[in-house]
């Protein structure tokens, strides 16, 4: 059975033959499943990761005196090097020419929300009950209609969300998008290994303990699914990136696109002003002429709290996971021998012991290996940062109701506040406590709301404009 296969020799060569210890107890289908998993592992790569230090690690404290704020286009820049008018025009031209595609990362489950489905299926519309997937698809549909084009949507799932996501989109006819406009692809996985011995952990007698390879697994997943090649054949030069849990993300925003194009950037990232020194967001910085992101958990306190002469945080730029990539840049990195580096993290991982008995560890017991998409920034010969207004672009859904931040209630309040601003800017009024939700298919922004509300309107009851 399983032991009489080439993969058996491979795992033995890398001192991991214990993964086949239970094969005599498996059915043929279980054995086939295990063999399929083993065949998908890059055993040489895994062995190198186990036996050497984290190739991505930087001692941020050791280089603290070299770390600076990133090169940025600011909201309040009195003399911008590129005018917003020029940038918007360049972005709109690229959209009309069909040169822009959209990547939506949707591998997360709603576990922390108490929701047992893919997070993209969470109903977040404050009046409509629309899901995160619906909101993003409706926005992309509206942008496509505005610029007379068809923007391809590439959705990255995980093994935990892939099947349900595919079924959900099929059941809802891609929410109005063309069928050939939507490509769903699944990110890869990496085995977890015992932190003390380096042995691959088994989830059960017939399955490895696998976990997603991080949002940085995007490149290999795009390449494996043929999406980068398809984008090239379609004439796509720029790929806009956002995560599914941010309903305020302005998909394919022409202003951000334009700044990316006019600066010759290979990777552009949108940021917001951090609210306080130790806010749990990635910190976008410059080091030796390259842009980096330092995770909040890795940022030394003295760096986090360092202030400039005007009393503001020196490292002010918070990562919100909205990026623009040159498609060719992604292809070059994906085709390189190493690609993105792996990071290692010590986590609790349930497994079976050498007798096949289930173990629930009381403390972190395993090494997990992940890639981060923001490690593309220092690889770019040219990368820029563009500041966005937090109330317009960032309302992440992370936590269940009752948490201090990033709950469904916080998300809904941010959506309603934005739509209230649009209505009031158009001369309309909304009664206190009344909810007005606006679908992007009705109006994408404040200007479209003003065009639709040609006369002042008063909303006295909850309303969904669609």
Secondary structure as GFF3:
##gff-version 3
##sequence-region A 1 466
A	DSSP	alpha_helix	6	13	.	.	.	ID=ss1
A	DSSP	three_ten_helix	17	20	.	.	.	ID=ss2
A	DSSP	three_ten_helix	23	25	.	.	.	ID=ss3
A	DSSP	alpha_helix	28	40	.	.	.	ID=ss4
A	DSSP	alpha_helix	43	51	.	.	.	ID=ss5
A	DSSP	three_ten_helix	64	66	.	.	.	ID=ss6
A	DSSP	beta_strand	67	69	.	.	.	ID=ss7
A	DSSP	beta_strand	72	73	.	.	.	ID=ss8
A	DSSP	alpha_helix	84	96	.	.	.	ID=ss9
A	DSSP	beta_strand	100	105	.	.	.	ID=ss10
A	DSSP	three_ten_helix	111	113	.	.	.	ID=ss11
A	DSSP	three_ten_helix	119	121	.	.	.	ID=ss12
A	DSSP	alpha_helix	132	146	.	.	.	ID=ss13
A	DSSP	beta_strand	153	157	.	.	.	ID=ss14
A	DSSP	alpha_helix	162	171	.	.	.	ID=ss15
A	DSSP	three_ten_helix	173	176	.	.	.	ID=ss16
A	DSSP	three_ten_helix	179	181	.	.	.	ID=ss17
A	DSSP	beta_strand	182	186	.	.	.	ID=ss18
A	DSSP	beta_strand	189	191	.	.	.	ID=ss19
A	DSSP	beta_strand	193	194	.	.	.	ID=ss20
A	DSSP	beta_strand	202	204	.	.	.	ID=ss21
A	DSSP	beta_strand	207	208	.	.	.	ID=ss22
A	DSSP	beta_strand	210	212	.	.	.	ID=ss23
A	DSSP	three_ten_helix	215	217	.	.	.	ID=ss24
A	DSSP	alpha_helix	218	224	.	.	.	ID=ss25
A	DSSP	alpha_helix	227	233	.	.	.	ID=ss26
A	DSSP	beta_strand	238	243	.	.	.	ID=ss27
A	DSSP	alpha_helix	254	262	.	.	.	ID=ss28
A	DSSP	beta_strand	267	273	.	.	.	ID=ss29
A	DSSP	beta_strand	283	287	.	.	.	ID=ss30
A	DSSP	beta_strand	290	294	.	.	.	ID=ss31
A	DSSP	three_ten_helix	296	298	.	.	.	ID=ss32
A	DSSP	alpha_helix	301	304	.	.	.	ID=ss33
A	DSSP	beta_strand	317	326	.	.	.	ID=ss34
A	DSSP	alpha_helix	327	335	.	.	.	ID=ss35
A	DSSP	beta_strand	343	347	.	.	.	ID=ss36
A	DSSP	beta_strand	351	352	.	.	.	ID=ss37
A	DSSP	beta_strand	358	359	.	.	.	ID=ss38
A	DSSP	beta_strand	366	370	.	.	.	ID=ss39
A	DSSP	three_ten_helix	373	379	.	.	.	ID=ss40
A	DSSP	beta_strand	383	387	.	.	.	ID=ss41
A	DSSP	alpha_helix	390	393	.	.	.	ID=ss42
A	DSSP	alpha_helix	408	425	.	.	.	ID=ss43
A	DSSP	beta_strand	429	430	.	.	.	ID=ss44
A	DSSP	beta_strand	436	438	.	.	.	ID=ss45
A	DSSP	alpha_helix	446	452	.	.	.	ID=ss46
A	DSSP	beta_strand	458	459	.	.	.	ID=ss47
A	DSSP	beta_strand	463	465	.	.	.	ID=ss48
###
